[in-house]
């Protein structure tokens, strides 16, 4: 009896401590605990919880992509003239693309900061921070005076705002993927990891639509004077929608289990780098094509298509929009395919296919007709989209719950750093080859080859690294090989 009373008292003190800790941390944990008080070992069965998490993730990745593409189009069309007016056109393009690349350089710092927070204080709370910083910084660009008004301070402030964007983006993608995939069983992870990736085509469509509509309703003078600000200012209402949806998300069961069982790492980002450097390198390689192909085709190819091939900006924006609309259908389908054959295999198929069509695609672009342009954008978009759709599931399969936010954020941000340099590298390659038609194909082919090798290695992972602290038990389910 004494032993029994002692055990009950101990349990009561433990539960009291857990309750006090939860109140202090203000975690919004899903109701998945068993009556015995043990940590959850199954995912919530409520479809509503999973749908709400996906919507919150999707809106966030859409805003992230919108911010990126708005500035990418802005860099290609307006940035050089507004912020580097005293330079020649080539120098203007280099200056604009350099500022675009700045946000990528600081992404690993943001990944370390917010990845660490995501594995310590929770996925939901960290995402609320990152989306707020990103939306405010993007909207602030729309309020920024140009070089004519404040001189050299204009490009300096623009660069500072891009740095802030880059820091927040370093922690945004990994969290958006996790609040979706950590709500479901691993066998459904491929589909739920693909859905937040819809944010990329949605962001592209919104951006392209704005840059198609604005020239139609504004004169060139008005567009250069103040019309370019409107896409950036739109970030403020989009931020309000994102915050509304993300406030409705509950914390993931995986993180809740880590809290209850006290399995969180003290410094998750260091644990991920120190223990699993090979896994991070594989994840970086797997991400290169999905991120880099967008940077190549939606940034460099726009300038290349106008300056070298003679297309209009409107033609290129329409072609890009058509390809993005198709992705709204293909990404979920590729997610379902990932459920069946594994996310790593989906990425590998996309990389192999892109490697095959890299040079033929840019060869056909030399025959400057609009139907050929649309066809190449569609074909050149579908295959890299396979790699993009499977990327989140591939990374979630590799890394365990205790370091997953940090590892995903670090790998994605490092791949983004490389991808951010692609317009500059391709421009330099164009100068070195005297504008040879095949020079963009070299870049796309290298990205495809690296991702193909990484995806093959990832497909052989049987279970997540750091599996001893992966929670719940379902996380230890074998990955399809």
C-alpha positions as CSV (number, residue, x, y, z in Angstrom):
1,X,0.0,0.0,0.0
2,X,2.8,2.4,0.9
3,X,4.6,1.6,-2.3
4,X,1.3,2.1,-4.3
5,X,0.6,5.5,-2.6
6,X,4.2,6.6,-3.2
7,X,3.8,5.7,-6.9
8,X,0.5,7.6,-7.2
9,X,2.1,10.6,-5.5
10,X,5.0,10.5,-7.8
11,X,2.7,10.3,-10.9
12,X,0.7,13.2,-9.6
13,X,3.8,15.3,-9.0
14,X,5.1,14.4,-12.5
15,X,1.8,15.3,-14.2
16,X,1.7,18.6,-12.2
17,X,5.2,19.5,-13.4
18,X,4.3,18.7,-17.0
19,X,1.2,20.8,-16.7
20,X,3.1,23.7,-15.2
21,X,5.8,23.4,-17.9
22,X,3.2,23.4,-20.7
23,X,1.6,26.5,-19.3
24,X,5.0,28.2,-19.1
25,X,5.9,27.2,-22.6
26,X,2.3,28.1,-23.9
27,X,2.4,25.2,-26.3
28,X,-0.8,24.4,-28.3
29,X,-0.5,20.6,-28.2
30,X,-2.9,18.3,-30.0
31,X,-5.2,16.2,-27.9
32,X,-3.5,12.8,-28.6
33,X,-2.3,11.7,-25.2
34,X,-3.6,8.4,-23.9
35,X,-5.6,8.2,-20.6
36,X,-2.5,6.8,-18.9
37,X,-0.6,10.1,-19.6
38,X,1.9,8.4,-22.0
39,X,3.1,10.3,-25.0
40,X,1.1,9.8,-28.2
41,X,2.2,7.1,-30.5
42,X,-0.3,7.6,-33.3
43,X,-1.2,10.6,-35.3
44,X,-4.6,12.4,-34.9
45,X,-7.3,10.8,-37.0
46,X,-9.2,14.1,-37.5
47,X,-9.0,15.1,-41.2
48,X,-9.9,18.6,-40.2
49,X,-6.6,19.0,-38.2
50,X,-4.5,17.8,-41.2
51,X,-6.4,20.0,-43.6
52,X,-6.0,23.1,-41.4
53,X,-2.3,22.4,-41.2
54,X,-2.0,22.0,-44.9
55,X,-3.8,25.3,-45.6
56,X,-1.6,27.1,-43.1
57,X,1.5,25.6,-44.8
58,X,0.3,26.4,-48.3
59,X,-0.5,30.0,-47.6
60,X,2.9,30.5,-46.0
61,X,4.8,28.9,-48.9
62,X,2.7,30.9,-51.4
63,X,3.7,34.1,-49.7
64,X,7.3,33.0,-49.6
65,X,7.2,32.2,-53.3
66,X,5.3,35.4,-54.1
67,X,7.9,37.4,-52.3
68,X,10.7,35.7,-54.2
69,X,9.2,36.0,-57.6
70,X,8.1,39.5,-57.2
71,X,11.6,40.5,-56.4
72,X,13.0,38.2,-59.2
73,X,10.7,39.9,-61.8
74,X,11.5,43.2,-60.3
75,X,15.2,42.5,-60.6
76,X,14.8,41.5,-64.2
77,X,12.6,44.4,-65.3
78,X,12.8,47.4,-62.9
79,X,15.5,47.1,-60.3
80,X,18.5,48.1,-62.4
81,X,16.9,51.2,-63.8
82,X,15.5,52.4,-60.5
83,X,18.4,51.7,-58.1
84,X,21.4,51.7,-60.5
85,X,20.5,54.3,-63.1
86,X,24.1,55.6,-63.7
87,X,25.3,52.2,-64.8
88,X,25.2,50.6,-68.3
89,X,22.5,47.9,-68.9
90,X,24.9,45.0,-68.3
91,X,26.1,46.5,-65.0
92,X,22.5,47.2,-64.0
93,X,21.6,43.6,-64.5
94,X,24.6,42.4,-62.5
95,X,23.7,44.9,-59.7
96,X,20.1,43.8,-59.6
97,X,20.9,40.1,-59.6
98,X,23.5,40.6,-56.9
99,X,20.9,42.1,-54.5
100,X,18.7,39.1,-55.4
101,X,21.5,36.8,-54.5
102,X,22.1,38.5,-51.1
103,X,19.0,37.0,-49.5
104,X,20.2,33.6,-50.4
105,X,23.6,34.1,-48.8
106,X,22.1,34.8,-45.3
107,X,19.6,32.0,-45.5
108,X,21.8,29.5,-43.7
109,X,22.0,32.0,-40.8
110,X,18.2,32.2,-40.7
111,X,18.0,28.4,-41.0
112,X,20.3,28.1,-37.9
113,X,18.3,30.6,-35.9
114,X,14.7,29.5,-36.8
115,X,15.5,25.8,-37.3
116,X,16.8,25.8,-33.7
117,X,13.7,27.6,-32.5
118,X,11.5,25.2,-34.4
119,X,13.0,22.2,-32.7
120,X,12.9,23.9,-29.3
121,X,9.7,26.0,-29.0
122,X,7.7,24.3,-31.7
123,X,6.9,24.4,-35.4
124,X,3.8,26.6,-35.1
125,X,5.2,29.4,-33.0
126,X,8.4,29.6,-35.2
127,X,6.3,29.9,-38.4
128,X,4.3,32.8,-36.9
129,X,7.6,34.6,-36.4
130,X,9.1,33.9,-39.8
131,X,6.0,34.7,-41.8
132,X,5.6,38.1,-40.0
133,X,9.2,39.1,-40.6
134,X,9.0,38.1,-44.3
135,X,5.7,39.9,-45.0
136,X,6.8,43.1,-43.3
137,X,10.1,43.2,-45.1
138,X,8.5,42.6,-48.5
139,X,5.8,45.3,-48.0
140,X,8.5,47.7,-46.9
141,X,10.2,47.4,-50.3
142,X,7.1,48.9,-51.8
143,X,7.6,52.0,-49.6
144,X,11.3,52.4,-50.4
145,X,12.5,55.6,-52.1
146,X,14.6,55.1,-55.3
147,X,18.1,56.3,-56.3
148,X,16.7,59.5,-57.7
149,X,15.2,60.4,-54.3
150,X,17.9,59.4,-51.8
151,X,20.9,58.4,-53.9
152,X,23.1,55.6,-52.8
153,X,21.1,55.0,-49.7
154,X,18.3,53.4,-51.9
155,X,20.2,50.3,-53.0
156,X,21.8,50.0,-49.5
157,X,18.4,49.9,-47.8
158,X,17.0,47.6,-50.5
159,X,19.9,45.2,-49.8
160,X,19.2,45.4,-46.1
161,X,15.5,44.5,-46.6
162,X,16.6,41.6,-48.8
163,X,18.9,40.4,-45.9
164,X,15.9,40.5,-43.6
165,X,13.9,38.5,-46.1
166,X,16.6,36.0,-46.4
167,X,16.9,35.4,-42.7
168,X,13.1,34.7,-42.4
169,X,13.1,32.5,-45.5
170,X,15.8,30.4,-43.9
171,X,13.3,29.0,-41.4
172,X,10.0,29.3,-43.4
173,X,10.1,26.3,-45.8
174,X,11.2,23.6,-43.3
175,X,8.5,24.6,-40.9
176,X,5.8,24.7,-43.6
177,X,6.6,21.2,-44.6
178,X,6.7,19.9,-41.1
179,X,3.4,21.2,-39.9
180,X,1.9,19.3,-42.8
181,X,3.8,16.0,-42.8
182,X,4.0,15.6,-39.0
183,X,0.2,15.4,-38.9
184,X,0.0,12.1,-40.8
185,X,1.4,8.6,-41.0
186,X,4.7,8.2,-42.9
187,X,2.9,6.3,-45.6
188,X,0.9,9.4,-46.5
189,X,3.9,11.8,-46.0
190,X,4.7,12.1,-49.7
191,X,1.3,13.6,-50.6
192,X,1.1,15.9,-47.6
193,X,4.7,17.1,-48.2
194,X,3.9,17.9,-51.8
195,X,0.9,20.1,-51.1
196,X,2.9,23.0,-49.5
197,X,5.0,22.9,-52.7
198,X,2.0,24.3,-54.5
199,X,3.0,27.6,-53.0
200,X,5.6,27.9,-55.7
201,X,3.3,27.9,-58.7
202,X,0.7,29.9,-56.8
203,X,3.3,32.6,-56.1
204,X,4.4,32.5,-59.7
205,X,0.9,32.9,-61.0
206,X,0.1,35.8,-58.7
207,X,3.4,37.6,-59.6
208,X,3.1,37.0,-63.4
209,X,-0.6,38.1,-63.3
210,X,0.4,41.4,-61.6
211,X,3.2,42.1,-64.0
212,X,0.8,41.3,-66.9
213,X,-2.0,43.5,-65.6
214,X,0.0,46.5,-64.4
215,X,1.4,47.4,-67.9
216,X,-2.1,47.0,-69.3
217,X,-3.7,49.5,-66.9
218,X,-0.7,51.9,-66.3
219,X,1.4,53.9,-68.6
220,X,5.1,53.1,-68.8
221,X,5.9,56.3,-66.9
222,X,3.4,55.5,-64.1
223,X,4.7,51.9,-63.9
224,X,8.3,53.2,-63.4
225,X,7.3,55.9,-61.0
226,X,5.0,54.1,-58.6
227,X,3.3,51.1,-60.2
228,X,6.1,48.7,-59.5
229,X,5.4,49.3,-55.8
230,X,2.0,47.7,-55.9
231,X,3.1,44.0,-56.0
232,X,5.3,44.6,-52.9
233,X,2.5,46.4,-51.0
234,X,0.2,43.5,-51.7
235,X,2.4,41.5,-49.2
236,X,0.7,43.2,-46.3
237,X,-2.9,41.8,-46.9
238,X,-1.3,38.4,-47.8
239,X,0.5,38.5,-44.5
240,X,-2.8,39.1,-42.6
241,X,-4.4,36.1,-44.3
242,X,-1.3,33.9,-43.5
243,X,-1.3,34.9,-39.8
244,X,-5.1,34.2,-39.6
245,X,-4.7,30.7,-40.9
246,X,-1.5,29.9,-39.0
247,X,-3.0,31.0,-35.7
248,X,-5.6,28.2,-36.2
249,X,-2.9,25.5,-36.5
250,X,-2.2,23.2,-33.6
251,X,1.3,22.0,-32.7
252,X,2.3,18.8,-34.5
253,X,2.1,15.5,-32.6
254,X,5.7,14.8,-33.3
255,X,6.9,17.9,-31.4
256,X,4.3,17.3,-28.7
257,X,5.7,13.8,-28.1
258,X,9.2,15.2,-28.0
259,X,8.1,17.7,-25.3
260,X,6.3,15.1,-23.2
261,X,9.1,12.6,-23.3
262,X,11.8,15.3,-22.9
263,X,13.5,14.2,-26.1
264,X,14.4,17.7,-27.5
265,X,18.0,18.5,-28.2
266,X,19.6,21.3,-26.2
267,X,21.0,22.9,-29.4
268,X,19.3,21.0,-32.3
269,X,21.1,22.8,-35.1
270,X,24.5,21.8,-33.8
271,X,23.3,18.2,-33.1
272,X,22.1,18.0,-36.8
273,X,25.4,19.3,-38.2
274,X,27.7,17.4,-35.9
275,X,26.0,14.0,-36.0
276,X,24.6,13.9,-39.6
277,X,26.8,15.9,-42.0
278,X,26.4,13.2,-44.8
279,X,22.6,13.3,-44.5
280,X,22.6,17.1,-44.8
281,X,24.9,17.0,-47.9
282,X,22.5,14.4,-49.5
283,X,19.5,16.6,-48.7
284,X,21.3,19.7,-50.2
285,X,22.0,17.8,-53.4
286,X,18.4,16.6,-53.6
287,X,17.1,20.1,-53.3
288,X,19.3,21.7,-55.9
289,X,17.2,21.0,-59.0
290,X,13.9,21.9,-57.4
291,X,15.1,25.3,-56.3
292,X,17.8,26.0,-58.9
293,X,15.5,25.3,-61.9
294,X,13.1,28.0,-60.7
295,X,16.0,30.4,-60.2
296,X,17.3,29.6,-63.7
297,X,14.0,29.6,-65.6
298,X,12.0,32.3,-63.8
299,X,14.9,34.8,-63.3
300,X,17.7,34.3,-65.8
301,X,15.7,32.9,-68.6
302,X,13.3,36.0,-68.6
303,X,16.2,38.4,-69.2
304,X,17.8,35.9,-71.6
305,X,14.6,35.5,-73.5
306,X,14.2,39.3,-73.9
307,X,17.7,40.4,-74.6
308,X,19.0,37.4,-76.6
309,X,16.0,35.7,-78.1
310,X,13.8,38.7,-78.7
311,X,10.7,37.8,-76.8
312,X,8.7,40.4,-75.0
313,X,8.3,40.3,-71.2
314,X,4.6,39.7,-71.7
315,X,5.3,36.6,-73.8
316,X,7.6,35.2,-71.2
317,X,5.2,35.9,-68.3
318,X,2.3,34.3,-70.2
319,X,4.4,31.2,-70.9
320,X,5.5,31.0,-67.2
321,X,1.9,31.4,-66.0
322,X,0.7,28.6,-68.3
323,X,3.4,26.3,-66.9
324,X,2.5,27.2,-63.3
325,X,-1.2,26.6,-63.8
326,X,-0.3,23.1,-65.0
327,X,1.7,22.5,-61.8
328,X,-1.4,23.1,-59.7
329,X,-2.5,19.7,-61.1
330,X,0.8,17.9,-61.4
331,X,2.2,18.6,-57.9
332,X,-0.6,16.8,-56.1
333,X,-0.5,13.9,-58.5
334,X,3.3,13.6,-58.0
335,X,2.6,13.6,-54.2
336,X,0.2,10.7,-54.6
337,X,2.9,8.9,-56.7
338,X,5.4,9.6,-53.8
339,X,3.0,7.8,-51.4
340,X,3.3,4.7,-53.7
341,X,6.9,4.6,-54.7
342,X,8.6,6.9,-52.2
343,X,9.5,10.6,-52.4
344,X,13.2,9.9,-53.2
345,X,12.3,7.9,-56.3
346,X,10.0,10.7,-57.5
347,X,12.9,13.2,-57.1
348,X,15.2,10.8,-59.0
349,X,12.8,10.4,-61.9
350,X,12.4,14.2,-62.2
351,X,16.2,14.7,-62.1
352,X,16.8,12.0,-64.8
353,X,14.1,13.4,-67.1
354,X,15.4,17.0,-66.7
355,X,18.9,15.9,-67.5
356,X,17.6,14.3,-70.8
357,X,15.8,17.4,-72.0
358,X,18.1,20.2,-70.7
359,X,20.0,20.8,-74.0
360,X,17.1,20.1,-76.4
361,X,14.9,22.5,-74.5
362,X,17.3,25.5,-74.9
363,X,18.1,24.4,-78.5
364,X,14.4,24.7,-79.4
365,X,14.2,28.1,-77.8
366,X,16.4,29.5,-80.5
367,X,13.5,29.1,-82.9
368,X,11.7,32.1,-81.4
369,X,8.0,31.4,-81.8
370,X,5.5,31.7,-79.0
371,X,4.1,28.1,-79.3
372,X,7.7,26.7,-79.0
373,X,8.2,29.0,-76.0
374,X,5.1,27.7,-74.2
375,X,5.9,24.1,-75.1
376,X,9.5,24.3,-73.7
377,X,8.2,26.0,-70.5
378,X,5.7,23.2,-70.0
379,X,8.1,20.4,-70.7
380,X,10.9,22.1,-68.9
381,X,8.6,22.7,-65.9
382,X,7.0,19.3,-65.5
383,X,10.2,17.3,-65.0
384,X,11.8,19.6,-62.4
385,X,8.4,19.7,-60.7
386,X,8.8,16.0,-60.0
387,X,11.9,16.8,-58.1
388,X,10.2,19.8,-56.4
389,X,7.1,17.8,-55.4
390,X,9.1,15.0,-53.8
391,X,11.6,17.2,-52.0
392,X,9.8,17.7,-48.7
393,X,8.9,14.1,-48.3
394,X,12.5,13.0,-49.1
395,X,13.9,15.3,-46.4
396,X,11.3,14.3,-43.8
397,X,12.2,10.7,-44.5
398,X,15.8,11.2,-43.9
399,X,15.7,13.2,-40.6
400,X,14.2,12.4,-37.2
401,X,11.8,14.5,-35.3
402,X,14.2,16.0,-32.7
403,X,16.4,17.7,-35.3
404,X,14.1,17.7,-38.3
405,X,13.3,21.4,-38.4
406,X,16.9,22.4,-38.1
407,X,18.1,19.8,-40.7
408,X,15.4,20.6,-43.3
409,X,16.1,24.3,-42.9
410,X,19.9,24.0,-43.1
411,X,19.8,21.8,-46.2
412,X,17.2,23.8,-48.0
413,X,18.9,27.1,-47.3
414,X,22.3,25.8,-48.4
415,X,20.7,24.7,-51.7
416,X,19.1,28.1,-52.0
417,X,22.5,29.8,-51.6
418,X,23.8,27.9,-54.5
419,X,20.6,28.5,-56.5
420,X,20.7,32.2,-55.8
421,X,24.0,32.5,-57.6
422,X,22.7,30.7,-60.7
423,X,21.6,33.9,-62.6
424,X,25.1,35.4,-62.0
425,X,26.9,32.2,-62.9
426,X,24.8,31.7,-66.0
427,X,25.3,35.3,-67.1
428,X,29.1,34.9,-66.7
429,X,28.9,31.6,-68.7
430,X,27.0,33.4,-71.4
431,X,29.8,36.0,-71.6
432,X,32.5,33.3,-71.7
433,X,30.8,31.4,-74.5
434,X,29.7,34.4,-76.5
435,X,26.1,33.7,-75.8
436,X,26.1,30.1,-77.2
437,X,22.6,28.6,-77.2
438,X,23.7,25.7,-75.0
439,X,25.1,27.6,-72.0
440,X,21.9,27.5,-69.9
441,X,21.7,23.8,-70.7
442,X,25.0,23.2,-69.0
443,X,23.7,24.8,-65.8
444,X,20.5,22.8,-65.8
445,X,22.3,19.6,-66.7
446,X,24.7,19.9,-63.7
447,X,21.8,20.6,-61.3
448,X,19.9,17.6,-62.6
449,X,22.9,15.3,-62.3
450,X,23.7,16.3,-58.7
451,X,20.1,15.9,-57.7
452,X,19.9,12.5,-59.4
453,X,22.8,11.1,-57.5
454,X,21.6,12.6,-54.2
455,X,18.1,11.1,-54.7
456,X,19.5,7.7,-55.5
457,X,21.4,7.8,-52.2
458,X,18.4,9.0,-50.3
459,X,16.2,6.2,-51.7
460,X,18.4,3.8,-49.8
461,X,17.7,5.3,-46.4
462,X,15.7,2.7,-44.5
463,X,14.7,4.9,-41.5
464,X,15.4,8.5,-40.3
465,X,18.7,9.4,-38.9
466,X,18.6,10.3,-35.2
467,X,16.0,7.6,-34.9
468,X,16.5,7.1,-31.2
469,X,14.7,10.3,-30.5
470,X,12.3,10.3,-33.5
471,X,8.8,10.6,-32.1
472,X,6.3,9.0,-32.3
473,X,7.1,5.4,-32.9
474,X,5.5,5.6,-36.4
475,X,8.4,7.8,-37.4
476,X,10.6,4.7,-37.4
477,X,8.6,3.1,-40.2
478,X,10.9,2.0,-43.0
479,X,11.2,4.3,-46.0
480,X,10.3,2.7,-49.3
481,X,13.6,1.7,-51.0
